[in-house]
Amino acid sequence: MPHAEGDETLPRFPPELEREIFERTAKAYKGTAVILALVCRRAQFWIESIIYETVTLSSAALSARFLRTFDARPPAFFTAHVKSLCIPIDIKVQDAERILAVCQGVVNLAYWICLPGPPSFQIITSLRPKRLSISIGGLFGRNNSVHFGQPFFANVTHLELVDWPSMSLSSNFQLLPSLTHLAVDVDRFYDEITKRLHDILNSCRSLLVLLCLVPNDDDMIHASSFLSEINDTRLVVLSDPHFLEDWEASLINSETSQWVFAEGIAKEKAKLAGIDDIPL
């Protein structure tokens, strides 16, 4: 049947092909998804799953806008569509817990709130994330008591602990059955830090990369020198000045991802050491 003259919203391609065009364009060109969603109702339906697939609440203002949408949609929408969620330090704990309670389909989670308050872990205990960047104190309370053998951690392959130096737990990372990449944020170095890094490397043989993240390049130089006594090619030190961008890049394993960059460094270190069987 010919299209009615002037009707530009009717499909001109098979729906499956049209949807693939929209989705590929939205994923390939950052920032275009919102524009594409305005083309027509069917495009909105297709593109919304991409728009909400990764939610990075990078500011209080963005969080407020998201919460307005959050209140206007049924919870099932966010449970189904939100797969990657970043909650920075400046988001209200009450708002964070509201969002976490609904976004139960998340597989990549960054939770950086470290303010004292009631533990939030019970809200997300049913999740099975693969990539996790967390403040232990923010999720588990003041005493930082966490057991990595809990089912919540069973699928975690990439783990970053932003408050690792202050954690009271022992280095039981070997209880994480899927862990291959571990990052610890460190803002100062002393003998106890070196010992703890030694313990992690010795006890967690499945680990491919142990990444020490420091605030800037000057600290990176200092940290590399301080940790030079650790003779393990898996240990890598990098600066982390753009943590939000780095977290998003890590989700797609782009060339700018710190994990990808750290893997490359570990592989080169292994080659120089004459180790050829590092599976990176």
Backbone as JSON, one array per atom type, in Angstrom:
{
  "sequence": "MPHAEGDETLPRFPPELEREIFERTAKAYKGTAVILALVCRRAQFWIESIIYETVTLSSAALSARFLRTFDARPPAFFTAHVKSLCIPIDIKVQDAERILAVCQGVVNLAYWICLPGPPSFQIITSLRPKRLSISIGGLFGRNNSVHFGQPFFANVTHLELVDWPSMSLSSNFQLLPSLTHLAVDVDRFYDEITKRLHDILNSCRSLLVLLCLVPNDDDMIHASSFLSEINDTRLVVLSDPHFLEDWEASLINSETSQWVFAEGIAKEKAKLAGIDDIPL",
  "N": [[0.85, -1.19, 0.0], [0.64, 2.19, -0.9], [2.27, 5.0, 0.69], [0.55, 7.52, 2.46], [0.4, 10.81, 1.2], [2.65, 13.13, 2.52], [2.77, 11.91, 4.95], [5.2, 11.28, 7.0], [5.89, 9.62, 9.01], [5.29, 6.95, 8.74], [6.55, 3.6, 8.41], [9.26, 3.0, 6.19], [10.99, 1.0, 5.75], [11.42, -2.52, 6.47], [10.26, -3.3, 9.78], [12.15, -4.55, 11.52], [14.63, -3.97, 10.33], [14.56, -1.19, 10.33], [14.52, -0.66, 13.07], [17.03, -1.66, 13.8], [18.71, 0.15, 12.48], [18.13, 2.56, 13.84], [18.94, 1.84, 16.47], [21.66, 1.17, 16.18], [22.69, 3.61, 15.32], [22.16, 5.25, 17.53], [23.83, 4.08, 19.45], [26.33, 4.36, 18.31], [26.84, 7.09, 18.05], [27.3, 9.22, 20.46], [24.97, 10.94, 22.48], [23.0, 11.23, 20.61], [20.8, 9.67, 21.02], [18.61, 10.71, 22.51], [17.59, 12.59, 20.72], [16.87, 10.98, 18.54], [14.84, 9.53, 19.71], [12.75, 11.24, 19.59], [11.73, 11.18, 17.06], [9.57, 9.54, 16.29], [6.81, 7.66, 17.68], [7.3, 4.86, 17.73], [10.05, 4.81, 17.43], [10.8, 6.04, 19.79], [10.07, 4.06, 21.61], [11.91, 2.04, 20.92], [14.4, 3.3, 21.36], [14.44, 4.15, 23.98], [15.26, 2.07, 25.62], [17.97, 2.07, 25.19], [18.69, 4.63, 26.03], [18.27, 4.48, 28.79], [19.81, 2.38, 29.51], [22.4, 2.75, 30.53], [22.89, 4.57, 33.35], [24.18, 7.39, 34.64], [24.53, 9.23, 37.34], [25.66, 12.02, 37.48], [25.55, 14.44, 38.79], [23.83, 16.44, 41.29], [21.72, 17.83, 40.14], [21.2, 16.41, 37.76], [20.49, 14.02, 38.91], [18.09, 14.81, 40.16], [16.49, 15.33, 37.9], [16.38, 12.8, 36.79], [15.02, 11.45, 38.82], [12.51, 12.62, 38.62], [11.59, 11.56, 36.21], [11.72, 8.96, 37.03], [9.69, 8.81, 38.91], [7.55, 9.07, 37.26], [7.29, 6.84, 35.72], [6.45, 3.33, 35.55], [7.81, 1.06, 38.0], [8.71, -1.35, 36.85], [9.69, -0.67, 34.35], [12.26, 0.47, 34.76], [13.49, -1.58, 36.1], [13.69, -3.42, 34.04], [15.23, -2.09, 32.07], [17.51, -0.6, 33.03], [20.8, -1.3, 33.16], [23.39, -0.6, 33.8], [24.6, 1.33, 36.41], [25.53, 4.3, 37.98], [26.21, 5.79, 40.98], [27.25, 8.59, 42.36], [29.22, 10.28, 44.94], [27.89, 12.57, 45.84], [25.14, 12.29, 45.83], [21.99, 12.11, 47.44], [21.53, 9.85, 50.13], [19.0, 8.75, 50.6], [17.72, 9.09, 48.12], [19.38, 7.52, 46.53], [18.9, 4.98, 47.58], [16.2, 4.63, 46.98], [16.35, 4.44, 44.18], [18.04, 2.21, 43.83], [16.45, 0.21, 44.93], [14.58, -0.26, 42.99], [15.93, -0.6, 40.53], [16.66, -3.38, 39.82], [17.78, -4.93, 37.87], [20.38, -4.42, 37.38], [23.69, -4.94, 36.28], [26.15, -3.82, 36.21], [27.59, -1.88, 38.54], [28.23, 1.15, 40.17], [28.79, 2.47, 43.24], [29.34, 5.04, 45.18], [28.83, 6.47, 47.45], [29.77, 7.4, 50.66], [28.94, 8.27, 53.07], [28.16, 8.25, 56.59], [25.6, 6.13, 57.78], [22.56, 4.14, 57.66], [23.2, 0.79, 56.64], [23.18, 0.02, 53.15], [23.21, -2.34, 51.84], [21.33, -4.43, 52.05], [19.35, -3.76, 50.29], [20.26, -4.32, 47.75], [21.01, -6.92, 47.75], [20.01, -9.02, 46.26], [20.98, -8.65, 43.73], [23.26, -9.6, 41.04], [25.94, -8.55, 40.24], [28.42, -7.95, 37.64], [30.46, -6.16, 37.12], [31.8, -4.03, 39.47], [32.01, -1.19, 41.44], [32.66, 0.18, 44.43], [31.98, 1.86, 47.56], [32.81, 0.44, 50.45], [32.19, 1.15, 53.08], [29.95, 2.78, 52.67], [28.02, 0.99, 51.72], [27.94, -1.11, 53.56], [28.0, -0.11, 56.12], [29.29, 1.44, 59.18], [31.28, -0.22, 60.34], [32.48, -1.47, 58.27], [32.14, -4.17, 57.62], [32.23, -6.95, 55.69], [31.61, -9.85, 53.78], [33.13, -11.57, 51.32], [32.28, -13.96, 50.33], [29.58, -14.02, 49.98], [26.57, -14.56, 48.01], [26.0, -12.32, 46.42], [28.45, -11.41, 45.41], [29.24, -13.36, 43.65], [29.4, -13.35, 40.8], [31.13, -11.35, 40.15], [33.58, -9.97, 38.17], [35.19, -7.76, 37.75], [36.33, -5.6, 40.11], [36.26, -2.68, 42.04], [37.45, -0.98, 44.84], [36.78, 1.79, 46.55], [37.35, 2.77, 49.04], [39.36, 1.24, 50.1], [41.87, 1.4, 51.69], [40.9, 2.04, 54.24], [39.41, -0.08, 55.02], [38.34, -2.63, 57.24], [38.34, -5.31, 56.94], [39.92, -8.49, 56.35], [42.22, -9.63, 53.76], [40.42, -11.3, 51.92], [39.98, -11.89, 49.24], [40.19, -14.1, 47.68], [37.89, -15.48, 47.96], [36.17, -14.68, 46.05], [34.84, -16.04, 43.36], [34.84, -15.47, 40.6], [36.55, -13.4, 40.14], [38.8, -11.45, 38.3], [39.95, -9.0, 37.87], [41.05, -6.45, 39.91], [40.74, -3.36, 41.52], [42.11, -0.89, 43.62], [41.6, 2.06, 45.38], [43.97, 4.39, 46.34], [45.3, 6.87, 48.38], [47.56, 7.48, 49.8], [50.76, 6.13, 50.75], [52.23, 3.53, 52.63], [54.03, 1.21, 54.75], [52.21, -0.8, 55.57], [50.31, -0.8, 53.55], [51.78, -1.82, 51.39], [52.25, -4.43, 52.35], [49.64, -5.43, 52.43], [48.93, -5.4, 49.72], [50.79, -7.25, 48.76], [49.75, -9.54, 50.07], [47.26, -9.82, 48.79], [48.0, -10.41, 46.11], [49.39, -12.81, 46.5], [47.46, -14.5, 47.56], [45.33, -14.54, 45.81], [45.33, -16.06, 43.14], [44.01, -16.23, 40.73], [43.77, -13.72, 39.83], [44.24, -11.34, 37.3], [44.92, -8.69, 36.95], [46.0, -6.29, 39.26], [45.12, -3.28, 40.19], [46.32, -0.22, 41.24], [44.91, 2.75, 42.04], [45.51, 6.18, 41.91], [45.27, 9.71, 42.84], [46.48, 11.61, 40.97], [49.01, 12.33, 38.4], [51.51, 12.92, 39.55], [51.34, 11.6, 42.03], [51.18, 9.06, 40.99], [53.75, 8.56, 40.01], [55.19, 8.65, 42.4], [53.95, 6.55, 43.82], [54.53, 4.33, 42.17], [57.28, 4.15, 42.47], [57.45, 3.66, 45.23], [56.21, 1.18, 45.41], [57.83, -0.49, 44.02], [59.23, -2.61, 45.01], [57.57, -4.76, 45.03], [57.47, -7.61, 43.34], [55.77, -8.44, 41.02], [54.14, -8.93, 38.06], [51.5, -8.37, 37.66], [50.71, -6.19, 39.08], [49.74, -2.89, 38.72], [50.04, 0.64, 38.45], [48.03, 3.49, 38.2], [46.89, 6.82, 37.45], [43.83, 8.5, 38.38], [42.09, 10.75, 37.47], [39.73, 11.31, 36.12], [37.24, 9.97, 36.96], [34.47, 9.4, 36.51], [34.18, 9.39, 33.69], [36.01, 7.37, 33.17], [34.78, 5.18, 34.36], [32.48, 4.81, 32.76], [33.74, 4.25, 30.3], [34.89, 1.83, 30.91], [32.81, 0.04, 30.78], [32.37, -0.69, 28.18], [34.73, -1.65, 27.35], [36.47, 0.06, 25.95], [39.25, 1.65, 24.2], [40.09, 3.64, 25.86], [39.54, 2.73, 28.34], [40.44, 2.12, 31.68], [40.87, -0.45, 32.6], [41.49, -1.87, 30.25], [43.81, -0.5, 29.48], [45.44, -1.03, 31.71], [45.63, -3.81, 31.52], [47.17, -4.01, 29.19], [49.61, -2.91, 30.09], [50.3, -4.75, 32.11], [50.65, -7.02, 30.55], [52.84, -6.3, 28.92], [54.78, -5.98, 30.91], [54.94, -8.61, 31.76], [56.03, -9.81, 29.48], [58.56, -8.6, 29.4], [59.56, -9.75, 31.67], [59.86, -12.28, 30.88], [57.68, -13.95, 30.96], [55.29, -15.77, 29.38], [52.73, -16.75, 29.38], [50.58, -15.26, 30.27], [47.18, -14.76, 30.4], [45.99, -12.45, 28.88]],
  "CA": [[0.0, 0.0, 0.0], [1.46, 3.39, -0.93], [2.17, 5.86, 1.84], [-0.22, 8.75, 2.28], [1.27, 11.95, 0.93], [2.93, 13.97, 3.67], [2.93, 11.13, 6.18], [6.62, 10.91, 7.06], [6.15, 8.76, 10.16], [5.06, 5.56, 8.42], [7.79, 2.9, 8.1], [9.65, 2.82, 4.79], [11.79, -0.21, 5.75], [10.89, -3.52, 7.4], [10.45, -2.82, 11.15], [13.38, -5.07, 12.12], [15.75, -3.21, 9.78], [14.45, 0.19, 10.81], [14.93, -0.64, 14.48], [18.49, -1.84, 13.87], [19.32, 1.42, 12.06], [17.98, 3.5, 14.95], [19.72, 1.43, 17.63], [23.09, 1.29, 15.87], [23.02, 5.04, 15.28], [22.14, 5.75, 18.91], [24.99, 3.55, 20.17], [27.56, 4.8, 17.66], [27.02, 8.54, 18.18], [26.87, 9.6, 21.8], [24.15, 12.14, 22.55], [21.95, 11.25, 19.58], [19.66, 8.82, 21.39], [17.46, 11.52, 22.92], [17.05, 13.2, 19.5], [16.24, 9.92, 17.76], [13.62, 9.12, 20.4], [11.69, 12.21, 19.28], [11.33, 11.06, 15.65], [8.21, 9.01, 16.26], [6.53, 6.87, 18.88], [7.96, 3.56, 17.7], [11.47, 5.06, 17.67], [10.92, 6.29, 21.23], [10.01, 2.76, 22.29], [13.16, 1.33, 20.68], [15.58, 4.02, 21.83], [14.43, 4.34, 25.44], [16.04, 1.01, 26.27], [19.37, 2.49, 25.09], [18.86, 5.83, 26.86], [18.29, 4.13, 30.21], [20.67, 1.21, 29.76], [23.45, 3.23, 31.42], [22.47, 5.76, 34.09], [25.27, 7.97, 35.42], [23.98, 10.39, 38.05], [26.91, 12.75, 37.67], [25.36, 15.66, 39.58], [22.56, 16.48, 42.01], [20.7, 18.3, 39.2], [20.86, 15.28, 36.89], [19.77, 13.06, 39.76], [16.72, 15.31, 40.34], [15.75, 15.12, 36.65], [16.14, 11.36, 36.66], [14.0, 11.07, 39.78], [11.21, 13.04, 38.09], [11.22, 10.5, 35.27], [11.59, 7.76, 37.85], [8.36, 8.84, 39.54], [6.51, 9.1, 36.22], [7.25, 5.56, 35.02], [6.28, 2.17, 36.44], [9.1, 0.47, 38.42], [9.13, -2.43, 35.95], [10.44, -0.09, 33.23], [13.65, 0.64, 35.16], [14.01, -2.92, 36.4], [13.99, -4.09, 32.78], [16.11, -1.38, 31.15], [18.75, -0.08, 33.6], [21.78, -2.37, 33.33], [24.6, -0.02, 34.39], [24.16, 2.43, 37.26], [26.6, 4.96, 38.73], [25.72, 6.69, 42.01], [28.42, 9.24, 42.94], [29.24, 10.59, 46.37], [27.08, 13.72, 46.22], [23.72, 11.98, 45.73], [21.4, 11.82, 48.74], [21.4, 8.42, 50.41], [17.59, 8.34, 50.44], [17.46, 8.97, 46.68], [20.13, 6.37, 46.04], [18.24, 3.75, 48.0], [14.98, 4.52, 46.17], [16.73, 4.0, 42.84], [18.56, 0.85, 43.92], [15.37, -0.71, 45.26], [13.82, -0.53, 41.76], [16.83, -1.02, 39.43], [17.15, -4.7, 40.23], [18.37, -5.63, 36.75], [21.71, -3.87, 37.18], [24.83, -5.87, 36.29], [27.35, -3.0, 36.39], [27.18, -0.93, 39.57], [29.18, 2.0, 40.9], [28.13, 3.09, 44.39], [30.46, 5.73, 45.81], [28.42, 7.19, 48.66], [30.5, 6.88, 51.81], [28.45, 8.96, 54.27], [27.63, 7.36, 57.63], [24.16, 5.95, 57.72], [22.16, 2.73, 57.69], [23.75, 0.04, 55.5], [22.29, -0.08, 51.99], [23.45, -3.6, 51.14], [20.15, -5.3, 52.01], [18.51, -3.38, 49.15], [20.8, -4.86, 46.5], [21.57, -8.25, 47.99], [19.54, -9.96, 45.23], [21.69, -8.41, 42.47], [24.43, -10.41, 40.76], [26.71, -7.7, 39.33], [29.67, -8.44, 37.06], [31.44, -5.09, 37.34], [31.37, -3.41, 40.71], [32.89, -0.18, 42.03], [31.86, 0.5, 45.61], [32.46, 2.25, 48.88], [32.4, -0.59, 51.4], [31.56, 1.81, 54.22], [28.64, 3.27, 52.29], [27.07, -0.11, 51.52], [27.89, -2.07, 54.66], [27.95, 0.53, 57.41], [30.48, 2.03, 59.78], [32.34, -1.17, 60.7], [33.05, -2.01, 57.02], [32.14, -5.62, 57.72], [31.7, -7.56, 54.49], [32.15, -11.18, 53.5], [33.12, -11.72, 49.87], [31.7, -15.24, 49.96], [28.13, -13.9, 49.79], [26.14, -14.74, 46.62], [26.05, -11.04, 45.72], [29.75, -11.24, 44.77], [29.61, -14.59, 42.94], [29.65, -13.13, 39.38], [31.96, -10.16, 39.97], [34.87, -10.17, 37.52], [35.95, -6.51, 37.89], [35.95, -5.0, 41.38], [37.03, -1.54, 42.53], [37.12, -0.58, 46.2], [37.24, 3.18, 46.63], [37.8, 3.07, 50.4], [40.12, 0.06, 50.51], [42.81, 1.56, 52.8], [40.23, 2.15, 55.54], [38.62, -1.27, 55.27], [38.79, -3.4, 58.38], [38.32, -6.73, 56.64], [41.17, -9.08, 55.88], [42.28, -9.77, 52.31], [39.81, -12.57, 51.55], [39.53, -11.78, 47.86], [40.15, -15.44, 47.07], [36.52, -15.99, 48.07], [35.43, -14.21, 44.87], [35.15, -17.11, 42.4], [34.95, -15.01, 39.22], [37.36, -12.19, 40.11], [40.04, -11.42, 37.5], [40.47, -7.64, 37.89], [40.79, -5.76, 41.17], [41.31, -2.01, 41.64], [41.99, -0.29, 44.95], [41.93, 3.48, 45.37], [44.92, 4.66, 47.41], [45.75, 8.26, 48.33], [48.85, 7.6, 50.47], [51.42, 4.83, 50.78], [53.04, 3.21, 53.8], [54.43, -0.2, 54.74], [51.06, -1.68, 55.7], [49.69, -0.9, 52.22], [52.61, -2.75, 50.62], [52.01, -5.78, 52.86], [48.31, -5.86, 52.04], [48.98, -5.69, 48.29], [51.49, -8.54, 48.69], [48.83, -10.6, 50.49], [46.25, -10.01, 47.75], [48.63, -11.07, 44.97], [49.77, -14.17, 46.87], [46.3, -15.32, 47.9], [44.34, -14.53, 44.73], [46.12, -16.42, 41.96], [43.2, -16.05, 39.51], [43.79, -12.29, 39.5], [45.05, -10.97, 36.14], [45.39, -7.32, 37.14], [45.74, -5.59, 40.51], [45.32, -1.89, 39.79], [46.32, 0.81, 42.28], [44.48, 4.03, 41.48], [45.91, 7.33, 42.71], [44.55, 10.9, 42.34], [47.08, 12.37, 39.89], [50.23, 11.76, 37.82], [52.61, 13.03, 40.52], [51.17, 10.49, 42.96], [51.45, 7.82, 40.27], [55.2, 8.39, 39.99], [55.6, 8.33, 43.78], [53.45, 5.22, 44.16], [55.28, 3.33, 41.4], [58.58, 4.01, 43.12], [57.26, 3.07, 46.56], [55.77, -0.21, 45.29], [58.74, -1.19, 43.1], [59.74, -3.84, 45.65], [56.63, -5.86, 44.76], [57.91, -8.21, 42.09], [54.64, -9.16, 40.43], [53.79, -8.18, 36.84], [50.07, -8.06, 37.66], [50.5, -4.93, 39.79], [49.82, -1.71, 37.85], [49.65, 1.89, 39.12], [47.55, 4.5, 37.27], [46.16, 7.94, 38.04], [42.39, 8.39, 38.12], [41.5, 12.09, 37.64], [38.44, 11.42, 35.43], [36.68, 8.69, 37.37], [33.18, 9.14, 35.88], [34.43, 8.99, 32.3], [36.71, 6.08, 33.18], [33.82, 4.13, 34.68], [31.67, 4.56, 31.57], [34.59, 3.61, 29.29], [35.15, 0.44, 31.31], [31.65, -0.81, 30.49], [32.42, -1.14, 26.78], [36.1, -2.06, 27.06], [37.06, 0.93, 24.92], [40.7, 1.83, 24.33], [40.34, 4.57, 26.96], [39.23, 2.08, 29.6], [41.59, 1.86, 32.53], [41.11, -1.88, 32.65], [42.19, -2.26, 29.02], [45.14, 0.09, 29.56], [46.19, -1.77, 32.73], [45.93, -5.13, 30.96], [48.3, -3.84, 28.27], [50.82, -2.71, 30.88], [50.63, -6.02, 32.75], [51.14, -7.94, 29.5], [54.2, -5.87, 28.55], [55.65, -6.3, 32.05], [55.15, -10.05, 31.74], [56.95, -10.11, 28.39], [59.89, -8.2, 29.82], [59.99, -10.68, 32.7], [59.98, -13.61, 30.3], [56.46, -14.75, 31.25], [54.56, -15.73, 28.11], [51.43, -17.41, 29.45], [49.57, -14.42, 30.91], [46.0, -14.8, 29.51], [45.39, -11.12, 28.72]],
  "C": [[0.89, 1.24, 0.0], [1.23, 4.24, 0.31], [1.34, 7.08, 1.49], [0.73, 9.92, 2.12], [1.42, 12.8, 2.19], [3.08, 13.2, 4.97], [4.34, 10.58, 6.25], [6.91, 9.95, 8.21], [5.92, 7.29, 9.88], [6.36, 4.88, 8.04], [8.04, 2.79, 6.6], [10.59, 1.63, 4.63], [11.06, -1.25, 6.6], [11.18, -3.09, 8.84], [11.75, -3.29, 11.79], [14.6, -4.29, 11.64], [15.74, -1.77, 10.29], [14.91, 0.3, 12.27], [16.44, -0.77, 14.61], [19.22, -0.56, 13.47], [19.29, 2.43, 13.21], [18.92, 3.13, 16.1], [21.23, 1.55, 17.37], [23.53, 2.75, 15.85], [23.11, 5.61, 16.68], [23.37, 5.31, 19.69], [26.29, 4.1, 19.61], [27.86, 6.28, 17.91], [26.43, 9.01, 19.5], [26.08, 10.9, 21.76], [23.02, 12.19, 21.55], [20.69, 10.49, 19.99], [18.42, 9.64, 21.74], [16.79, 12.15, 21.7], [16.3, 12.15, 18.69], [14.92, 9.48, 18.39], [12.44, 10.04, 20.1], [11.16, 12.07, 17.86], [9.89, 10.58, 15.54], [8.04, 8.09, 17.45], [7.25, 5.52, 18.87], [9.47, 3.72, 17.93], [11.71, 5.33, 19.16], [10.94, 4.97, 22.0], [11.33, 2.01, 22.13], [14.33, 1.98, 21.41], [15.61, 4.16, 23.35], [15.25, 3.27, 26.16], [17.53, 1.34, 26.23], [19.64, 3.68, 26.0], [19.05, 5.45, 28.32], [19.15, 2.91, 30.52], [21.8, 1.56, 30.71], [23.01, 4.55, 32.04], [23.64, 6.22, 34.96], [24.75, 9.26, 36.05], [25.14, 11.3, 38.46], [26.77, 14.03, 38.46], [24.01, 15.58, 40.29], [21.42, 16.91, 41.08], [20.25, 17.17, 38.28], [20.08, 14.22, 37.67], [18.32, 13.49, 39.95], [15.89, 15.1, 39.09], [15.42, 13.64, 36.46], [15.03, 10.92, 37.6], [12.6, 11.5, 39.34], [10.7, 12.01, 37.08], [10.93, 9.2, 36.01], [10.19, 7.67, 38.47], [7.23, 8.76, 38.51], [6.37, 7.76, 35.49], [7.01, 4.43, 36.01], [7.65, 1.58, 36.8], [9.62, -0.6, 37.45], [9.95, -1.91, 34.78], [11.93, -0.01, 33.57], [14.29, -0.69, 35.53], [14.46, -3.61, 35.11], [15.12, -3.43, 32.01], [17.45, -0.94, 31.75], [19.69, -1.24, 33.9], [23.07, -1.88, 33.98], [24.19, 1.24, 35.15], [25.34, 2.97, 38.06], [25.98, 5.97, 39.68], [26.92, 7.33, 42.7], [28.21, 9.65, 44.39], [28.26, 11.67, 46.78], [25.58, 13.51, 46.04], [23.19, 11.64, 47.13], [21.21, 10.32, 48.93], [19.97, 7.94, 50.18], [17.22, 8.18, 48.98], [18.14, 7.75, 46.11], [19.41, 5.07, 46.38], [16.92, 3.54, 47.27], [15.29, 3.94, 44.79], [17.2, 2.55, 42.86], [17.45, -0.18, 44.16], [14.58, -1.12, 44.02], [14.71, -1.11, 40.67], [17.49, -2.36, 39.77], [17.67, -5.53, 39.07], [19.81, -5.2, 36.48], [22.78, -4.96, 37.25], [26.16, -5.14, 36.4], [26.99, -1.87, 37.35], [28.38, -0.18, 40.12], [28.41, 2.71, 42.0], [29.23, 3.7, 45.25], [30.08, 6.54, 47.04], [29.12, 6.56, 49.86], [30.05, 7.53, 53.12], [27.95, 7.95, 55.3], [26.12, 7.28, 57.54], [23.82, 4.49, 57.78], [22.72, 2.0, 56.47], [22.73, -0.12, 54.39], [22.35, -1.46, 51.34], [22.19, -4.45, 51.03], [19.25, -5.0, 50.83], [18.97, -4.05, 47.87], [21.31, -6.29, 46.64], [21.14, -9.27, 46.94], [20.24, -9.75, 43.89], [22.85, -9.39, 42.31], [25.31, -9.63, 39.77], [27.97, -8.41, 38.81], [30.8, -7.43, 37.26], [30.94, -4.23, 38.49], [32.43, -2.43, 41.19], [32.14, 0.4, 43.22], [32.69, 1.11, 46.74], [31.92, 1.21, 49.87], [31.67, 0.04, 52.58], [30.16, 2.29, 53.9], [27.6, 2.18, 52.16], [26.88, -0.96, 52.77], [27.93, -1.44, 56.05], [29.31, 0.89, 57.98], [31.61, 1.03, 60.01], [32.96, -1.85, 59.48], [33.09, -3.54, 57.0], [31.46, -6.23, 56.5], [32.37, -8.91, 54.28], [32.01, -11.43, 52.01], [32.56, -13.06, 49.42], [30.2, -15.18, 49.75], [27.77, -14.03, 48.31], [26.19, -13.46, 45.79], [27.34, -10.89, 44.91], [30.12, -12.38, 43.81], [30.0, -14.35, 41.48], [30.61, -11.97, 39.11], [33.3, -10.53, 39.36], [35.78, -8.96, 37.72], [35.44, -5.79, 39.14], [36.87, -3.84, 41.71], [36.51, -1.17, 43.91], [37.68, 0.81, 46.44], [37.72, 3.55, 48.02], [38.63, 1.91, 50.97], [41.09, 0.31, 51.66], [42.16, 1.6, 54.17], [39.42, 0.91, 55.9], [39.22, -2.1, 56.4], [38.88, -4.9, 58.07], [39.69, -7.22, 56.18], [41.09, -9.28, 54.37], [41.72, -11.13, 51.88], [39.25, -12.53, 50.14], [39.49, -13.12, 47.14], [38.77, -16.07, 47.17], [35.65, -15.55, 46.9], [35.74, -15.14, 43.71], [35.39, -16.64, 40.98], [35.93, -13.85, 39.05], [38.62, -12.36, 39.28], [40.72, -10.05, 37.55], [40.06, -6.95, 39.19], [41.48, -4.41, 41.16], [41.08, -1.51, 43.06], [42.43, 1.17, 44.85], [42.81, 3.78, 46.58], [45.4, 6.11, 47.29], [47.04, 8.51, 49.11], [49.43, 6.2, 50.63], [52.29, 4.7, 52.02], [53.24, 1.7, 53.82], [53.25, -1.16, 54.81], [50.34, -1.87, 54.36], [50.46, -1.9, 51.37], [52.34, -4.19, 51.04], [50.64, -6.29, 52.39], [48.25, -6.18, 50.54], [49.69, -7.01, 48.04], [50.52, -9.68, 49.0], [47.78, -10.89, 49.42], [46.83, -10.81, 46.59], [48.97, -12.53, 45.27], [48.56, -15.07, 47.08], [45.31, -15.46, 46.75], [45.05, -14.8, 43.41], [45.33, -16.28, 40.66], [43.22, -14.6, 39.02], [44.73, -12.04, 38.31], [45.66, -9.58, 36.29], [45.02, -6.86, 38.55], [46.13, -4.13, 40.26], [45.24, -0.97, 41.0], [46.0, 2.15, 41.63], [44.83, 5.17, 42.44], [45.34, 8.6, 42.08], [45.15, 11.58, 41.12], [48.4, 11.75, 39.44], [51.42, 11.85, 38.77], [52.55, 11.9, 41.53], [51.47, 9.16, 42.29], [52.95, 7.53, 40.24], [55.7, 7.97, 41.37], [55.19, 6.91, 44.14], [54.21, 4.12, 43.44], [56.64, 3.08, 42.02], [58.45, 3.28, 44.45], [56.96, 1.57, 46.46], [56.7, -1.05, 44.4], [59.28, -2.48, 43.7], [58.8, -5.02, 45.44], [56.93, -6.42, 43.37], [56.8, -9.09, 41.51], [54.13, -8.33, 39.25], [52.31, -7.79, 36.8], [49.77, -6.72, 38.32], [50.74, -3.75, 38.85], [49.34, -0.5, 38.63], [49.24, 2.9, 38.05], [46.89, 5.63, 38.04], [44.7, 7.89, 37.59], [41.72, 9.76, 38.29], [40.1, 12.22, 37.04], [37.62, 10.15, 35.71], [35.33, 8.38, 36.74], [33.34, 8.66, 34.45], [35.1, 7.62, 32.24], [35.75, 4.94, 33.47], [32.97, 3.81, 33.46], [32.48, 3.85, 30.49], [34.83, 2.15, 29.63], [34.01, -0.5, 30.95], [31.7, -1.39, 29.09], [33.82, -1.58, 26.37], [36.73, -1.24, 25.94], [38.55, 1.09, 25.17], [41.04, 2.79, 25.46], [40.03, 3.96, 28.32], [40.5, 1.82, 30.41], [41.9, 0.38, 32.63], [41.9, -2.35, 31.42], [43.63, -1.75, 29.04], [46.01, -0.68, 30.55], [46.55, -3.17, 32.24], [47.13, -5.06, 30.02], [49.62, -3.67, 29.0], [51.26, -4.02, 31.52], [51.2, -7.02, 31.75], [52.56, -7.59, 29.09], [55.19, -6.18, 29.67], [55.96, -7.79, 32.08], [56.13, -10.46, 30.64], [58.38, -9.78, 28.78], [60.46, -9.14, 30.87], [60.15, -12.1, 32.17], [58.82, -14.53, 30.61], [55.56, -14.65, 30.03], [53.14, -16.27, 28.21], [50.39, -16.6, 30.21], [48.37, -14.31, 29.99], [45.31, -13.45, 29.4], [45.19, -10.81, 27.25]]
}
